[in-house]
Amino acid sequence: MKRSLLILFLSACLAPQIAFANTITLETALSRTLEKNPEIVQARLALEQAAGRRLVFRSNMFPDLSMQGALGVQGGKRPDEPTLRPFAFARGFFTQPLFDAAIPASNRRGDIEVLIAQQRLNVAIVGHLHTTRVAFYTALYNDALRTLGEAQRARLDENVTTQSERYSAGQANRAAIMSAQLLERELEPRIQEVQRAYEGALLALTTDMGSPDDTTRPAGELQFVPVHYDVAAETPIALSERADLQLARLVVRAAAEDQRIIEAQYFPSVDATISGTGIPVTIHTATKGAASSANNTISSEIAGGFAVTWRVIDNGKVGGAVARQRAIREMNEVSLRQLETNVSFDLQRIANNIHAIEGRWKALNAAVSGADQNVNVVQRTLAEGLSSQLEFRTAESSFLETKSALLTAAYQQNIARAEWDRATGRYFQFSNDTGRKVR
């Protein structure tokens, strides 16, 4: 018996600590997403690959050295000579580009390749941080609705108990008990629905954090914070700092450099070349049936000069490639202009939405206290037999709907603020200045 009491006591003491240990804040959720999200990890690896691709783009400016060699055995019968004699020779080629119109564009294209990979990493970070934030708010919202439903169910259960006592005392009929029980059961599907939505939000949150088997729960509650955004002042910031716009601009620059690399084939290229041949062993040739010292030759040579290559007629091969790449660049430019044009519209839409939500929240906040007082008064008068079940049901439904709408307004405002941060590029800035970063 004492052991059982001790276990119950320890469980009661440790339960709050365990519950607290399993909770997670928004900042921690964002940090885990940044560290463990699979797509973000892949984008980091792609950034390392881009460094290798930059070397490939730069390779045409470096010298090229190649070697050829042959090793074998020479056979034949000669007087005073062995039947088999080994031989070997080697050739070397060295080429250094002196003039190539593609080299400057290739160097710039290699640098842009790394910048594109960095911006793709930034886009992945922004997208998944936003997804994590929305899932976190959604979980808090559904948990708040579930808590509200549980509180309402407790109130309705109290009403059932009151009507049962009045029935036992002969002050109410059995219909009053049935009405109270029916009102309580009507709330159960709603609680189950928000519970399923809460579990779905938790699954989305843990999956985006890269730990779908995690049992953590979001901590905190939704807060409504009055805000005012200046669309005119925020639009230039969004245009300069949004990762997707930076990526789109880099894609346009990359397409332009690719076009210049192709156009470089119109111009001649000049290379400095050096070649050499070395034969380190003697090779005999038969003369009058006897070996002669004059025939023991060692042929080694080295030659240097310049090589000029100029494509005079391309038969449309280069021209067609240039036209195709020009079309790709122009399509990227059109997409970029469309994205830049949509920035101000998106910011204005979000600002208007936040303003409308704030007005709705103020109206609901003023109405919820009155609805709460009304349902308390009706519940007391119902216990005294002065109100009907219909009046109590109407008052309770009005309070539940008003309180739910207030929570919905707070949730919508938090989601709109998250959308604003993403639309203005505040999740992550592609800049060395980290002092202005919000996330």
N, C-alpha and C positions, 0 to 999 in steps of 0.2 A: 504493500500500500504506500509506504514511504517512497519507494523507488518510483512508483507511478506518479506520485505528486511531484517528485523532483524533476522527472522528465517533462511533465506539464509546465512546471515553473520555468525550466530552461527554454522550452519551446516558446513560451510567451515572451521571454526576455529576448530571444534571438530572432524572433519573427520580424520585428521592425527593422533590425539590422540587415537581415537577409533581403527583405523587400527593398531597402535602400540601396543595397549592393547591386541589385538587379536593375536598377534604374539607370538611365543614361540621359545626359543633357544634349541639347542641340549642338553645342560646340564639340562635344566628344563624338557625336554621330558624324559630323562633318569631317572631323579629323580621321576617323576610321575609314570613311569613304575615300578620302584623299590617299590613304595609305594602302588600302586593301582592295579597292574596287578593281575587278579584272580588266575592264576596258581601260582604266587609267594606267594600270600596270603595263598593258600592251602598248599604250601610247608612249610610255617612257622607253620601252624597248625599241619602238619604232624610231624614237629620237636618236638612239645609239646607232641604228642602221643608217640613218640619214648622214651621220658623220662619214661612214664608209662610202656612201654614194657621192658625197662631196669630193672625196679623193678620186673617184672615177671621173667626175667632170673636170678635175684639175689635171688629170694624167696627160692630156695632150700638150702641155707646156713643158714637160720634163723630158730629159733625154731617154733614148731607147737603145739598149745594148742587148745584142743577141749573139749566141755562139753556136757553131756547128762543128761537129767532130766525127771522125771516122776511125775505127780501130779494126784491124783484121790481120790476116796472115797471107803472105805472098808465097806461092809455090812454083817450083820449076827446077830442072836439073841444070846446074852450071858447074864448070870445073872449079874445084877447090872451094865450093860454096855449099852450105847446107841446103837441103831440099826445101825446107820451110823456113821462112823468115817473117817475123812480125813487122807490121808497119802501122803508122798512125799519122793523121794530119788534122789540123783544126783551122776553122775560119771564123772570123769575128766581124760584126757589123755594128757601127755606132751611128746614131742619127740624133741630131739636136735641132728641133724646130727653131728657125730664126724669124720667120714671119708666117703667121696664120691668123686670118681674120676671126676665126672661131674662138681663139684663146681668151680674149677679154670677156666675151659673152659666157663662155663655159665657166670661167672663174666666178662670175656673178651668179650664174645658175647654181653652182655648187653651194654658195653661201645661202641662196634663197631656199635650197632644198632643206637645209638645217632649220631655217626660220619657219618653213612650212610645217615641219615636224613638231617644232615647239608650239606653234599655234594650234595644231591639231591636238596636242596634249592639253593646251589651255581650253579648247572647246570641249574636250571630253571632261575636264575637271568642272567646268561651268555647268554642263548638262547634268552630271551626276550629283554635284552638290545641290543643284536646284531640285532634282528628284528626291534626294534625301530630305531636304528641308520641307518639301510639300508632303512627303509621306509622314514626317514627324508631326507636322501640324494636323494632318488628317487623323493620325492616331490619337492625338490629344483631343481633337474635336469629338470623335466618336466615343472616347472614354468619358468626356464631359456629358455627352448625351446619355450614355449608359448610367452614369452616376445620377443624373437628373431623373431618369426613369426609375432607378432603384428608390430614390427618395419619394417619388410619386407613388410607387408601389407600396412603400411603407405607410404612406398616408392613407391609401385606399385600404390597406390591410387593417389599419386602425379603424377606418370607417366600418369595415365588415365586423370587427369585434364589437364596436359600439352598437350596431344594429342587432347583433346577436344578443347582447345584454338587454337591449330594449325589448326584443322579442321574448326573452325569458321573463322579463318583468311585466309582460302583457301590454307594453306601450306601443308595439309595432306588430305588423303582420309578417307572414313569411315572405311576401312579395318584396318587402324592403330588404331582407337579407339576400334574396336572389339578385335583386338589382345591384346591391353593393358588390356581390361576388362577380357578377357579370362585368361590372365596371373595372374591377381589378384584373380580370382575365383578358380584357381588351388591350391592356397595356403590355402583356407578355410578348406578343409578336413584335412589337416595336422595340422592346429591349433586346430580343434575340437578333433583330435586324442590325441594330447598331453594334452589337457584339461581333457579328460576322464581319461588318465593315471595319471594326477595330482590329480584328485578327488579320484581315487582308492588308490593312495599312502597315501592321507590324511585319508581315511577310515582305512587303515591298521595301520597307525600311532596312531590314536585316539583309535582304538580298542585295540592295544597292551598296550597303556597307561591306559587302564581300564576305559576310558570315551568316548565311541563311539558317544555320542551326543555333544562332544566338538566342538566348532567352531573356535578353534585356528588355526593359519597358521604358518608354519616354517619360521623363520627369518634367514637372511643371504644369502650367495651365495657360490657356490662350488669354492674352491680354490685348485689349483694344487701346491703341496709342494714337491719339489725333496727330496727323501729319499733314504737311502741305508741301507739295513739290512744284518747283518752278520748271516748267517744261522748256521754256526758251533757254534757260541757263544750263539745263541738263543735256539738251540735245547735242551740243558740240562735244561734251565730255563723252557721251555714248558713242559718237562717231569716231572718236580718236582712241577709245579704250576697249571697245567690245572685241572679244577674241574672234568671233565669227567674221566681223568686218575686216579685221587685220588679216585673217586667213584668206578671205576673198581677194584682198588687194595683193597679197603675195602670190596667189594663183594667177592673177593677171600679169604680174611682173614675170613670173616663171614662164608663162606662155609667150610673152614678148621676147625673153631671152632665148627660148627654144626657136623662135622664128629667126632671130639674128644668127644663131648657130647654123641653121639650114641655109640662110642667105650667104653665109661665109663661103659656101662652095662656089659662088660666082667668082671669087677672087683667087689669084694665084697663091700658092704656098711655097716657101723657100725653106729648105733644110740643109744643114751642114752634115756631110756624111764622111765617115772614115771606115774603110774596110781593110782587112788584112788576112793573109793566108800563111800558115806555118806548117812545114813538114819536118818534123824533128828526126826522122830516120832516113837512111839511104834506101833508094829504090834502084835496083840494077836493071839494066836493059841489055838484052843479048846482042853482041856484035861480033861477027866472025867466030862465033863459037867459044869465045873466051871473055872473061870479065876484064874490063879496063877501068882504071882509076878515074878516067875522064867521064865515065858513065855513072859514077857514084854522086848523084846530084841531090842537093838539099835546096828546095825551092821555097823561099819565104818572101813575101812581099807585103807592102802596105800602100794604100792609096787613099787620098782624101780629096774632097771637092764639095760642090754645091749641087743640090737637086731642086729643080723648079717644076711644080705641077700646076697646070692650069686647065680646068675643064672648059673647053671652048664651046662645044655643043653638048647640051645635056639631054636633048630629045624630050624635054618636058618633065624629066624626072625631078630635078631640083625645083623648077617652077611650080609643079603640081604640089610638091611637099610644102613649099612656102605658102601657097594659096590655102591649103588645108589647115596649116598652123595659124594663119592669119584669121581664118574663120573661127577657130577655137578661141583665140585671144579676144575677138570681138564678142563672142557669146559670153565669155567670162566677164567682160566689161559691162555688158547689159545686165547680167545677174548682179554685179556689184552695185550698179546704179539703182537697181530695184531695191536691194537691201538698204542702201543708204536713204532712199526716199521713204521707206517704210518706218524708219526709226522714229521720226517725229510723230507719225500717226499712231504708232504703238504707244509711245510715251503719253500722248494726249488721251488715248483711250484708257490707259491705266489710271491716269490722274482723274479723269472724269468718273471712272468706276469707284475709285477710293473716295471721292467727294460724295457720291451717291450713297455708298455704304455708310459713311460717317453720319449723314442725315438720317438714314434708317436706324442706325444704332442709337442715336440720341432719342428718337421717338420711342423705340422699343424699351430703352433703359428707363424712360419715364413711365411707361405703361406696365412694366413687369412688377414694380413694387405695388402698384394698385391692384393688379391681378392677384398677387400673393395675399394681400390683405383681404381681398374679396373672398378668396377660397377659404381662408381661415375663418372668416365670419360665417360663411355658409356652412362650414363643417361644424362649428359650434352650435349654430341654430338647428342643424340637422340632428345633432345629438340630443337636442332638447325637443325635437319633434316639431319645430317651427318652420322647417324648410323641407322641400321634397328632394327625392333622389335626382329628379331632372335638373333642379337648380344647382345641386352639388356637381352633377356631371358637367353641366354647362360651365360653371365656374372653374372646375378642375381642368377641363379641356382648354379653356381660354388661357389659364395660367401656363399649362404645359406648352401650348403652341407659342405663346409670347416668349417664354424662357428659351425654348428651342430656337426661335427666330433670333433672339439676342445672341445666343451662342453661334448661330450660323453667320450673323453679321461680323462677329469677332473673327471667326475662321476665315471668312471671305476677305476681310481686311488684311490678315496675315498673309494669305495667299497672294493678294494683290501687291503687298509690299515685297514679297519674294520675286514676283514677276517684274516689279520695278527695278530691283537690284540686278536681275539678269538683263533687262533691257538696257540698263545704263552701264553694264560692264563692271559692276562692283564686286562680283564674286571673285574675279581674278583679273589682274591687269598685267598685260605683257609689257613690263617695264622694270627697270632696275630700281626704281623708287618704290620701296615696299611700305612707306609710311602712310600712303593713302589707301591701302587695300583694306577692304571691309572684311572679306572672307579669305 
